[in-house]
Amino acid sequence: MFDIGFWELAIIALVALLVVGPERLPKLAYTAGKWLGKGRKMLQQVKNEIDKEMKAEELKEILEEQKKQLNPLEEIVEETSETLRDFTQEANKSVRELEQQPTTGEPSQDRSDDTPK
């Protein structure tokens, strides 16, 4: 993150020792460490939230793609349903027409009656 090497840290520690003094330096180091830990924790939380948002956005995109892929399937199912409805209507119409035709009085030649019981 901040590309600080050993010598930079040594100079900062020496300046802090001169400015703060040897008595208060441990407390200052403790407080600085505490704040640094809090900052890292906050940064990690922000990164986690960003990752969650990105994953949620990716999931939304995947769902949209799947919906687009399902549309042709839904159309096929709808067309098949319409075809079956039309076929059923035509079959019912044909049955009604056959029922309305006058019978000639001749016995029907149904082969199921010829089978022994």
A tleap script that builds the chain and sets N, CA, C and O, in Angstrom:
source leaprc.protein.ff14SB
mol = sequence {
  NMET PHE ASP ILE GLY PHE TRP GLU LEU ALA
  ILE ILE ALA LEU VAL ALA LEU LEU VAL VAL
  GLY PRO GLU ARG LEU PRO LYS LEU ALA TYR
  THR ALA GLY LYS TRP LEU GLY LYS GLY ARG
  LYS MET LEU GLN GLN VAL LYS ASN GLU ILE
  ASP LYS GLU MET LYS ALA GLU GLU LEU LYS
  GLU ILE LEU GLU GLU GLN LYS LYS GLN LEU
  ASN PRO LEU GLU GLU ILE VAL GLU GLU THR
  SER GLU THR LEU ARG ASP PHE THR GLN GLU
  ALA ASN LYS SER VAL ARG GLU LEU GLU GLN
  GLN PRO THR THR GLY GLU PRO SER GLN ASP
  ARG SER ASP ASP THR PRO CLYS
}
set mol.1.N position { 0.830 -1.191 0.000 }
set mol.1.CA position { 0.000 0.000 0.000 }
set mol.1.C position { 0.871 1.251 0.000 }
set mol.1.O position { 0.811 2.030 -0.951 }
set mol.2.N position { 1.676 1.467 1.033 }
set mol.2.CA position { 2.484 2.676 1.137 }
set mol.2.C position { 3.954 2.419 0.893 }
set mol.2.O position { 4.717 3.330 1.214 }
set mol.3.N position { 4.419 1.421 0.423 }
set mol.3.CA position { 5.808 1.128 0.077 }
set mol.3.C position { 6.815 1.855 0.987 }
set mol.3.O position { 7.660 2.614 0.513 }
set mol.4.N position { 6.708 1.608 2.290 }
set mol.4.CA position { 7.633 2.187 3.265 }
set mol.4.C position { 8.625 1.101 3.662 }
set mol.4.O position { 8.232 0.006 4.065 }
set mol.5.N position { 9.906 1.409 3.546 }
set mol.5.CA position { 10.943 0.441 3.875 }
set mol.5.C position { 11.426 0.570 5.304 }
set mol.5.O position { 10.894 1.348 6.096 }
set mol.6.N position { 12.463 -0.224 5.620 }
set mol.6.CA position { 13.011 -0.243 6.978 }
set mol.6.C position { 13.592 1.108 7.368 }
set mol.6.O position { 13.359 1.587 8.478 }
set mol.7.N position { 14.346 1.724 6.465 }
set mol.7.CA position { 15.016 2.982 6.819 }
set mol.7.C position { 14.020 4.114 7.045 }
set mol.7.O position { 14.228 4.964 7.910 }
set mol.8.N position { 12.934 4.125 6.265 }
set mol.8.CA position { 11.908 5.151 6.484 }
set mol.8.C position { 11.274 4.980 7.863 }
set mol.8.O position { 11.053 5.956 8.580 }
set mol.9.N position { 10.984 3.722 8.227 }
set mol.9.CA position { 10.409 3.463 9.554 }
set mol.9.C position { 11.381 3.839 10.667 }
set mol.9.O position { 10.967 4.364 11.701 }
set mol.10.N position { 12.674 3.575 10.461 }
set mol.10.CA position { 13.677 3.916 11.471 }
set mol.10.C position { 13.742 5.425 11.669 }
set mol.10.O position { 13.840 5.893 12.803 }
set mol.11.N position { 13.689 6.187 10.593 }
set mol.11.CA position { 13.729 7.657 10.689 }
set mol.11.C position { 12.482 8.169 11.399 }
set mol.11.O position { 12.579 9.058 12.246 }
set mol.12.N position { 11.303 7.620 11.067 }
set mol.12.CA position { 10.061 8.036 11.724 }
set mol.12.C position { 10.133 7.734 13.216 }
set mol.12.O position { 9.735 8.564 14.033 }
set mol.13.N position { 10.641 6.543 13.586 }
set mol.13.CA position { 10.765 6.169 15.001 }
set mol.13.C position { 11.727 7.099 15.727 }
set mol.13.O position { 11.458 7.485 16.864 }
set mol.14.N position { 12.848 7.471 15.095 }
set mol.14.CA position { 13.824 8.367 15.717 }
set mol.14.C position { 13.235 9.751 15.937 }
set mol.14.O position { 13.430 10.346 16.997 }
set mol.15.N position { 12.509 10.275 14.938 }
set mol.15.CA position { 11.875 11.587 15.077 }
set mol.15.C position { 10.818 11.542 16.179 }
set mol.15.O position { 10.719 12.467 16.985 }
set mol.16.N position { 10.020 10.453 16.214 }
set mol.16.CA position { 8.998 10.324 17.258 }
set mol.16.C position { 9.644 10.256 18.631 }
set mol.16.O position { 9.128 10.837 19.586 }
set mol.17.N position { 10.764 9.556 18.743 }
set mol.17.CA position { 11.472 9.460 20.029 }
set mol.17.C position { 11.954 10.835 20.488 }
set mol.17.O position { 11.851 11.168 21.668 }
set mol.18.N position { 12.478 11.631 19.556 }
set mol.18.CA position { 12.959 12.964 19.897 }
set mol.18.C position { 11.810 13.913 20.243 }
set mol.18.O position { 11.923 14.709 21.174 }
set mol.19.N position { 10.701 13.830 19.492 }
set mol.19.CA position { 9.598 14.769 19.699 }
set mol.19.C position { 8.780 14.393 20.933 }
set mol.19.O position { 8.485 15.258 21.758 }
set mol.20.N position { 8.412 13.134 21.073 }
set mol.20.CA position { 7.525 12.711 22.149 }
set mol.20.C position { 8.292 12.421 23.429 }
set mol.20.O position { 7.836 12.752 24.524 }
set mol.21.N position { 9.426 11.819 23.294 }
set mol.21.CA position { 10.211 11.462 24.484 }
set mol.21.C position { 10.071 9.976 24.775 }
set mol.21.O position { 9.110 9.333 24.353 }
set mol.22.N position { 11.050 9.440 25.507 }
set mol.22.CA position { 11.049 7.992 25.767 }
set mol.22.C position { 9.944 7.532 26.716 }
set mol.22.O position { 9.580 6.356 26.708 }
set mol.23.N position { 9.401 8.443 27.539 }
set mol.23.CA position { 8.368 8.030 28.487 }
set mol.23.C position { 7.025 7.795 27.797 }
set mol.23.O position { 6.318 6.839 28.116 }
set mol.24.N position { 6.681 8.652 26.867 }
set mol.24.CA position { 5.370 8.570 26.235 }
set mol.24.C position { 5.395 7.804 24.912 }
set mol.24.O position { 4.334 7.589 24.325 }
set mol.25.N position { 6.531 7.395 24.432 }
set mol.25.CA position { 6.636 6.702 23.143 }
set mol.25.C position { 5.894 5.364 23.135 }
set mol.25.O position { 5.213 5.082 22.149 }
set mol.26.N position { 5.982 4.521 24.170 }
set mol.26.CA position { 5.228 3.256 24.132 }
set mol.26.C position { 3.718 3.464 24.040 }
set mol.26.O position { 3.028 2.744 23.317 }
set mol.27.N position { 3.204 4.462 24.783 }
set mol.27.CA position { 1.768 4.740 24.721 }
set mol.27.C position { 1.387 5.248 23.332 }
set mol.27.O position { 0.344 4.872 22.798 }
set mol.28.N position { 2.221 6.092 22.752 }
set mol.28.CA position { 1.980 6.604 21.405 }
set mol.28.C position { 1.990 5.459 20.384 }
set mol.28.O position { 1.140 5.406 19.495 }
set mol.29.N position { 2.961 4.543 20.521 }
set mol.29.CA position { 3.041 3.407 19.606 }
set mol.29.C position { 1.802 2.526 19.747 }
set mol.29.O position { 1.266 2.043 18.749 }
set mol.30.N position { 1.341 2.315 20.993 }
set mol.30.CA position { 0.143 1.511 21.232 }
set mol.30.C position { -1.078 2.154 20.578 }
set mol.30.O position { -1.868 1.482 19.915 }
set mol.31.N position { -1.220 3.470 20.775 }
set mol.31.CA position { -2.360 4.187 20.208 }
set mol.31.C position { -2.306 4.179 18.686 }
set mol.31.O position { -3.322 3.978 18.020 }
set mol.32.N position { -1.104 4.399 18.138 }
set mol.32.CA position { -0.966 4.379 16.674 }
set mol.32.C position { -1.300 2.991 16.121 }
set mol.32.O position { -1.948 2.884 15.080 }
set mol.33.N position { -0.872 1.943 16.797 }
set mol.33.CA position { -1.194 0.586 16.374 }
set mol.33.C position { -2.682 0.295 16.432 }
set mol.33.O position { -3.239 -0.376 15.563 }
set mol.34.N position { -3.311 0.815 17.477 }
set mol.34.CA position { -4.745 0.640 17.634 }
set mol.34.C position { -5.499 1.303 16.476 }
set mol.34.O position { -6.397 0.706 15.884 }
set mol.35.N position { -5.119 2.546 16.165 }
set mol.35.CA position { -5.766 3.267 15.073 }
set mol.35.C position { -5.482 2.603 13.726 }
set mol.35.O position { -6.358 2.539 12.863 }
set mol.36.N position { -4.276 2.117 13.555 }
set mol.36.CA position { -3.931 1.425 12.315 }
set mol.36.C position { -4.772 0.153 12.165 }
set mol.36.O position { -5.247 -0.158 11.072 }
set mol.37.N position { -4.953 -0.578 13.268 }
set mol.37.CA position { -5.800 -1.775 13.241 }
set mol.37.C position { -7.239 -1.446 12.889 }
set mol.37.O position { -7.871 -2.142 12.093 }
set mol.38.N position { -7.758 -0.367 13.495 }
set mol.38.CA position { -9.127 0.051 13.182 }
set mol.38.C position { -9.261 0.438 11.713 }
set mol.38.O position { -10.244 0.101 11.053 }
set mol.39.N position { -8.251 1.154 11.213 }
set mol.39.CA position { -8.274 1.553 9.801 }
set mol.39.C position { -8.259 0.344 8.876 }
set mol.39.O position { -8.996 0.299 7.891 }
set mol.40.N position { -7.417 -0.639 9.196 }
set mol.40.CA position { -7.364 -1.850 8.378 }
set mol.40.C position { -8.687 -2.606 8.425 }
set mol.40.O position { -9.168 -3.112 7.412 }
set mol.41.N position { -9.267 -2.671 9.629 }
set mol.41.CA position { -10.542 -3.368 9.787 }
set mol.41.C position { -11.632 -2.670 8.954 }
set mol.41.O position { -12.425 -3.329 8.282 }
set mol.42.N position { -11.659 -1.340 9.009 }
set mol.42.CA position { -12.641 -0.594 8.250 }
set mol.42.C position { -12.425 -0.792 6.744 }
set mol.42.O position { -13.382 -0.971 5.991 }
set mol.43.N position { -11.167 -0.758 6.319 }
set mol.43.CA position { -10.855 -0.978 4.905 }
set mol.43.C position { -11.303 -2.363 4.464 }
set mol.43.O position { -11.841 -2.512 3.366 }
set mol.44.N position { -11.094 -3.378 5.294 }
set mol.44.CA position { -11.502 -4.737 4.965 }
set mol.44.C position { -13.019 -4.838 4.851 }
set mol.44.O position { -13.535 -5.528 3.971 }
set mol.45.N position { -13.733 -4.149 5.743 }
set mol.45.CA position { -15.193 -4.150 5.678 }
set mol.45.C position { -15.686 -3.506 4.386 }
set mol.45.O position { -16.623 -3.999 3.759 }
set mol.46.N position { -15.056 -2.411 3.996 }
set mol.46.CA position { -15.445 -1.742 2.755 }
set mol.46.C position { -15.179 -2.660 1.562 }
set mol.46.O position { -16.003 -2.762 0.653 }
set mol.47.N position { -14.018 -3.331 1.572 }
set mol.47.CA position { -13.703 -4.260 0.491 }
set mol.47.C position { -14.723 -5.395 0.431 }
set mol.47.O position { -15.150 -5.791 -0.654 }
set mol.48.N position { -15.113 -5.917 1.591 }
set mol.48.CA position { -16.097 -6.996 1.626 }
set mol.48.C position { -17.447 -6.539 1.080 }
set mol.48.O position { -18.102 -7.272 0.339 }
set mol.49.N position { -17.859 -5.330 1.445 }
set mol.49.CA position { -19.133 -4.799 0.939 }
set mol.49.C position { -19.086 -4.610 -0.569 }
set mol.49.O position { -20.051 -4.916 -1.268 }
set mol.50.N position { -17.971 -4.111 -1.065 }
set mol.50.CA position { -17.828 -3.929 -2.513 }
set mol.50.C position { -17.882 -5.278 -3.216 }
set mol.50.O position { -18.526 -5.410 -4.256 }
set mol.51.N position { -17.211 -6.280 -2.654 }
set mol.51.CA position { -17.248 -7.621 -3.239 }
set mol.51.C position { -18.668 -8.177 -3.253 }
set mol.51.O position { -19.090 -8.779 -4.241 }
set mol.52.N position { -19.407 -7.979 -2.163 }
set mol.52.CA position { -20.789 -8.453 -2.100 }
set mol.52.C position { -21.639 -7.782 -3.171 }
set mol.52.O position { -22.440 -8.434 -3.840 }
set mol.53.N position { -21.458 -6.478 -3.327 }
set mol.53.CA position { -22.223 -5.747 -4.332 }
set mol.53.C position { -21.885 -6.228 -5.745 }
set mol.53.O position { -22.767 -6.371 -6.591 }
set mol.54.N position { -20.609 -6.474 -5.984 }
set mol.54.CA position { -20.197 -6.956 -7.304 }
set mol.54.C position { -20.784 -8.336 -7.581 }
set mol.54.O position { -21.251 -8.608 -8.687 }
set mol.55.N position { -20.760 -9.212 -6.566 }
set mol.55.CA position { -21.341 -10.545 -6.736 }
set mol.55.C position { -22.839 -10.451 -6.966 }
set mol.55.O position { -23.386 -11.178 -7.795 }
set mol.56.N position { -23.508 -9.562 -6.242 }
set mol.56.CA position { -24.948 -9.388 -6.425 }
set mol.56.C position { -25.240 -8.896 -7.841 }
set mol.56.O position { -26.195 -9.348 -8.472 }
set mol.57.N position { -24.427 -7.982 -8.335 }
set mol.57.CA position { -24.618 -7.472 -9.696 }
set mol.57.C position { -24.383 -8.580 -10.725 }
set mol.57.O position { -25.110 -8.678 -11.713 }
set mol.58.N position { -23.368 -9.410 -10.489 }
set mol.58.CA position { -23.104 -10.531 -11.394 }
set mol.58.C position { -24.274 -11.501 -11.397 }
set mol.58.O position { -24.661 -12.007 -12.450 }
set mol.59.N position { -24.844 -11.764 -10.217 }
set mol.59.CA position { -25.996 -12.663 -10.140 }
set mol.59.C position { -27.196 -12.083 -10.887 }
set mol.59.O position { -27.928 -12.812 -11.556 }
set mol.60.N position { -27.393 -10.774 -10.770 }
set mol.60.CA position { -28.488 -10.130 -11.506 }
set mol.60.C position { -28.289 -10.291 -13.007 }
set mol.60.O position { -29.241 -10.576 -13.735 }
set mol.61.N position { -27.050 -10.110 -13.473 }
set mol.61.CA position { -26.767 -10.266 -14.896 }
set mol.61.C position { -27.008 -11.703 -15.346 }
set mol.61.O position { -27.550 -11.933 -16.427 }
set mol.62.N position { -26.608 -12.670 -14.520 }
set mol.62.CA position { -26.820 -14.076 -14.859 }
set mol.62.C position { -28.322 -14.372 -14.942 }
set mol.62.O position { -28.771 -15.073 -15.849 }
set mol.63.N position { -29.090 -13.836 -13.996 }
set mol.63.CA position { -30.537 -14.044 -14.027 }
set mol.63.C position { -31.163 -13.436 -15.276 }
set mol.63.O position { -32.049 -14.036 -15.884 }
set mol.64.N position { -30.708 -12.257 -15.655 }
set mol.64.CA position { -31.225 -11.620 -16.865 }
set mol.64.C position { -30.906 -12.463 -18.100 }
set mol.64.O position { -31.756 -12.620 -18.976 }
set mol.65.N position { -29.683 -13.011 -18.176 }
set mol.65.CA position { -29.305 -13.855 -19.295 }
set mol.65.C position { -30.172 -15.107 -19.341 }
set mol.65.O position { -30.593 -15.533 -20.416 }
set mol.66.N position { -30.439 -15.697 -18.180 }
set mol.66.CA position { -31.267 -16.893 -18.139 }
set mol.66.C position { -32.699 -16.579 -18.551 }
set mol.66.O position { -33.344 -17.387 -19.220 }
set mol.67.N position { -33.198 -15.415 -18.159 }
set mol.67.CA position { -34.542 -15.018 -18.591 }
set mol.67.C position { -34.595 -14.874 -20.099 }
set mol.67.O position { -35.568 -15.284 -20.731 }
set mol.68.N position { -33.545 -14.289 -20.683 }
set mol.68.CA position { -33.488 -14.137 -22.132 }
set mol.68.C position { -33.441 -15.498 -22.814 }
set mol.68.O position { -34.026 -15.676 -23.882 }
set mol.69.N position { -32.749 -16.457 -22.207 }
set mol.69.CA position { -32.672 -17.789 -22.788 }
set mol.69.C position { -33.988 -18.537 -22.622 }
set mol.69.O position { -34.311 -19.392 -23.447 }
set mol.70.N position { -34.753 -18.239 -21.582 }
set mol.70.CA position { -36.023 -18.908 -21.355 }
set mol.70.C position { -37.128 -18.391 -22.272 }
set mol.70.O position { -38.091 -19.111 -22.536 }
set mol.71.N position { -37.010 -17.171 -22.755 }
set mol.71.CA position { -38.045 -16.609 -23.619 }
set mol.71.C position { -38.307 -17.478 -24.847 }
set mol.71.O position { -39.472 -17.751 -25.135 }
set mol.72.N position { -37.288 -17.930 -25.590 }
set mol.72.CA position { -37.586 -18.803 -26.728 }
set mol.72.C position { -38.253 -20.112 -26.287 }
set mol.72.O position { -39.129 -20.622 -26.987 }
set mol.73.N position { -37.853 -20.651 -25.150 }
set mol.73.CA position { -38.483 -21.878 -24.662 }
set mol.73.C position { -39.946 -21.634 -24.317 }
set mol.73.O position { -40.803 -22.467 -24.610 }
set mol.74.N position { -40.232 -20.501 -23.701 }
set mol.74.CA position { -41.618 -20.170 -23.378 }
set mol.74.C position { -42.439 -20.014 -24.650 }
set mol.74.O position { -43.597 -20.428 -24.701 }
set mol.75.N position { -41.841 -19.417 -25.675 }
set mol.75.CA position { -42.539 -19.263 -26.947 }
set mol.75.C position { -42.835 -20.625 -27.561 }
set mol.75.O position { -43.923 -20.843 -28.094 }
set mol.76.N position { -41.871 -21.544 -27.490 }
set mol.76.CA position { -42.075 -22.887 -28.035 }
set mol.76.C position { -43.200 -23.598 -27.290 }
set mol.76.O position { -44.051 -24.244 -27.902 }
set mol.77.N position { -43.195 -23.472 -25.955 }
set mol.77.CA position { -44.249 -24.098 -25.157 }
set mol.77.C position { -45.606 -23.488 -25.511 }
set mol.77.O position { -46.593 -24.212 -25.640 }
set mol.78.N position { -45.664 -22.189 -25.667 }
set mol.78.CA position { -46.917 -21.515 -26.017 }
set mol.78.C position { -47.396 -21.953 -27.392 }
set mol.78.O position { -48.583 -22.222 -27.574 }
set mol.79.N position { -46.486 -22.030 -28.366 }
set mol.79.CA position { -46.863 -22.476 -29.705 }
set mol.79.C position { -47.378 -23.908 -29.671 }
set mol.79.O position { -48.360 -24.232 -30.339 }
set mol.80.N position { -46.722 -24.764 -28.898 }
set mol.80.CA position { -47.154 -26.152 -28.782 }
set mol.80.C position { -48.529 -26.227 -28.138 }
set mol.80.O position { -49.372 -27.015 -28.568 }
set mol.81.N position { -48.763 -25.422 -27.118 }
set mol.81.CA position { -50.071 -25.390 -26.459 }
set mol.81.C position { -51.150 -24.948 -27.436 }
set mol.81.O position { -52.229 -25.539 -27.484 }
set mol.82.N position { -50.862 -23.908 -28.216 }
set mol.82.CA position { -51.827 -23.426 -29.205 }
set mol.82.C position { -52.119 -24.500 -30.247 }
set mol.82.O position { -53.269 -24.696 -30.640 }
set mol.83.N position { -51.078 -25.190 -30.689 }
set mol.83.CA position { -51.258 -26.249 -31.678 }
set mol.83.C position { -52.125 -27.359 -31.105 }
set mol.83.O position { -53.013 -27.873 -31.785 }
set mol.84.N position { -51.867 -27.729 -29.852 }
set mol.84.CA position { -52.679 -28.773 -29.218 }
set mol.84.C position { -54.127 -28.317 -29.041 }
set mol.84.O position { -55.049 -29.112 -29.226 }
set mol.85.N position { -54.337 -27.054 -28.686 }
set mol.85.CA position { -55.696 -26.540 -28.568 }
set mol.85.C position { -56.407 -26.593 -29.913 }
set mol.85.O position { -57.558 -27.020 -30.000 }
set mol.86.N position { -55.711 -26.156 -30.963 }
set mol.86.CA position { -56.299 -26.198 -32.304 }
set mol.86.C position { -56.626 -27.628 -32.713 }
set mol.86.O position { -57.690 -27.894 -33.273 }
set mol.87.N position { -55.713 -28.538 -32.434 }
set mol.87.CA position { -55.924 -29.940 -32.775 }
set mol.87.C position { -57.130 -30.504 -32.022 }
set mol.87.O position { -57.941 -31.234 -32.593 }
set mol.88.N position { -57.241 -30.159 -30.736 }
set mol.88.CA position { -58.368 -30.629 -29.922 }
set mol.88.C position { -59.677 -30.071 -30.457 }
set mol.88.O position { -60.676 -30.788 -30.529 }
set mol.89.N position { -59.680 -28.805 -30.831 }
set mol.89.CA position { -60.888 -28.197 -31.383 }
set mol.89.C position { -61.283 -28.864 -32.699 }
set mol.89.O position { -62.462 -29.132 -32.934 }
set mol.90.N position { -60.302 -29.129 -33.551 }
set mol.90.CA position { -60.589 -29.801 -34.827 }
set mol.90.C position { -61.118 -31.210 -34.586 }
set mol.90.O position { -62.042 -31.658 -35.266 }
set mol.91.N position { -60.529 -31.905 -33.616 }
set mol.91.CA position { -60.987 -33.262 -33.315 }
set mol.91.C position { -62.409 -33.235 -32.771 }
set mol.91.O position { -63.235 -34.055 -33.173 }
set mol.92.N position { -62.708 -32.316 -31.874 }
set mol.92.CA position { -64.066 -32.192 -31.335 }
set mol.92.C position { -65.060 -31.845 -32.440 }
set mol.92.O position { -66.176 -32.364 -32.467 }
set mol.93.N position { -64.654 -30.981 -33.332 }
set mol.93.CA position { -65.514 -30.585 -34.457 }
set mol.93.C position { -65.801 -31.791 -35.346 }
set mol.93.O position { -66.935 -31.999 -35.776 }
set mol.94.N position { -64.768 -32.581 -35.618 }
set mol.94.CA position { -64.953 -33.774 -36.456 }
set mol.94.C position { -65.873 -34.773 -35.772 }
set mol.94.O position { -66.721 -35.379 -36.427 }
set mol.95.N position { -65.717 -34.955 -34.453 }
set mol.95.CA position { -66.577 -35.882 -33.715 }
set mol.95.C position { -68.015 -35.397 -33.758 }
set mol.95.O position { -68.922 -36.203 -33.968 }
set mol.96.N position { -68.251 -34.118 -33.568 }
set mol.96.CA position { -69.613 -33.583 -33.634 }
set mol.96.C position { -70.220 -33.771 -35.010 }
set mol.96.O position { -71.398 -34.109 -35.130 }
set mol.97.N position { -69.427 -33.556 -36.049 }
set mol.97.CA position { -69.932 -33.744 -37.414 }
set mol.97.C position { -70.297 -35.198 -37.657 }
set mol.97.O position { -71.304 -35.484 -38.304 }
set mol.98.N position { -69.489 -36.121 -37.146 }
set mol.98.CA position { -69.782 -37.540 -37.318 }
set mol.98.C position { -71.032 -37.927 -36.537 }
set mol.98.O position { -71.818 -38.756 -36.994 }
set mol.99.N position { -71.218 -37.332 -35.363 }
set mol.99.CA position { -72.407 -37.633 -34.569 }
set mol.99.C position { -73.663 -37.100 -35.231 }
set mol.99.O position { -74.733 -37.681 -35.055 }
set mol.100.N position { -73.573 -36.032 -35.976 }
set mol.100.CA position { -74.727 -35.414 -36.605 }
set mol.100.C position { -75.104 -36.091 -37.922 }
set mol.100.O position { -76.212 -35.885 -38.418 }
set mol.101.N position { -74.230 -36.875 -38.485 }
set mol.101.CA position { -74.548 -37.565 -39.731 }
set mol.101.C position { -75.624 -38.612 -39.464 }
set mol.101.O position { -75.585 -39.316 -38.455 }
set mol.102.N position { -76.576 -38.704 -40.375 }
set mol.102.CA position { -77.641 -39.705 -40.166 }
set mol.102.C position { -77.086 -41.121 -40.325 }
set mol.102.O position { -76.229 -41.375 -41.171 }
set mol.103.N position { -77.588 -42.028 -39.503 }
set mol.103.CA position { -77.147 -43.411 -39.599 }
set mol.103.C position { -77.999 -44.116 -40.641 }
set mol.103.O position { -79.181 -43.802 -40.774 }
set mol.104.N position { -77.446 -45.038 -41.368 }
set mol.104.CA position { -78.146 -45.729 -42.459 }
set mol.104.C position { -78.850 -46.970 -41.982 }
set mol.104.O position { -79.565 -47.603 -42.759 }
set mol.105.N position { -78.677 -47.338 -40.740 }
set mol.105.CA position { -79.342 -48.506 -40.210 }
set mol.105.C position { -78.512 -49.764 -40.363 }
set mol.105.O position { -78.885 -50.806 -39.825 }
set mol.106.N position { -77.427 -49.707 -41.061 }
set mol.106.CA position { -76.574 -50.870 -41.212 }
set mol.106.C position { -75.740 -51.025 -39.958 }
set mol.106.O position { -75.290 -50.036 -39.380 }
set mol.107.N position { -75.533 -52.249 -39.537 }
set mol.107.CA position { -74.715 -52.432 -38.348 }
set mol.107.C position { -73.271 -52.063 -38.649 }
set mol.107.O position { -72.757 -52.321 -39.738 }
set mol.108.N position { -72.652 -51.475 -37.693 }
set mol.108.CA position { -71.259 -51.102 -37.879 }
set mol.108.C position { -70.404 -52.336 -37.791 }
set mol.108.O position { -70.741 -53.289 -37.089 }
set mol.109.N position { -69.319 -52.322 -38.488 }
set mol.109.CA position { -68.432 -53.471 -38.489 }
set mol.109.C position { -67.310 -53.227 -37.497 }
set mol.109.O position { -66.168 -52.937 -37.856 }
set mol.110.N position { -67.679 -53.354 -36.267 }
set mol.110.CA position { -66.713 -53.160 -35.211 }
set mol.110.C position { -66.074 -54.497 -34.909 }
set mol.110.O position { -66.770 -55.444 -34.542 }
set mol.111.N position { -64.786 -54.594 -35.052 }
set mol.111.CA position { -64.096 -55.872 -34.890 }
set mol.111.C position { -63.994 -56.270 -33.419 }
set mol.111.O position { -63.695 -57.426 -33.124 }
set mol.112.N position { -64.226 -55.378 -32.523 }
set mol.112.CA position { -64.127 -55.730 -31.116 }
set mol.112.C position { -65.247 -56.686 -30.724 }
set mol.112.O position { -65.101 -57.434 -29.757 }
set mol.113.N position { -66.380 -56.679 -31.463 }
set mol.113.CA position { -67.491 -57.589 -31.156 }
set mol.113.C position { -67.167 -59.003 -31.621 }
set mol.113.O position { -67.751 -59.958 -31.108 }
set mol.114.N position { -66.263 -59.166 -32.567 }
set mol.114.CA position { -65.927 -60.481 -33.109 }
set mol.114.C position { -65.035 -61.298 -32.196 }
set mol.114.O position { -64.907 -62.508 -32.387 }
set mol.115.N position { -64.428 -60.684 -31.229 }
set mol.115.CA position { -63.518 -61.416 -30.347 }
set mol.115.C position { -64.322 -62.245 -29.355 }
set mol.115.O position { -65.346 -61.785 -28.849 }
set mol.116.N position { -63.873 -63.449 -29.075 }
set mol.116.CA position { -64.614 -64.293 -28.122 }
set mol.116.C position { -64.482 -63.745 -26.706 }
set mol.116.O position { -63.460 -63.177 -26.320 }
set mol.117.N position { -65.544 -63.936 -25.958 }
set mol.117.CA position { -65.588 -63.417 -24.592 }
set mol.117.C position { -65.346 -64.487 -23.589 }
set mol.117.O position { -65.349 -64.218 -22.387 }
savepdb mol mol.pdb
quit
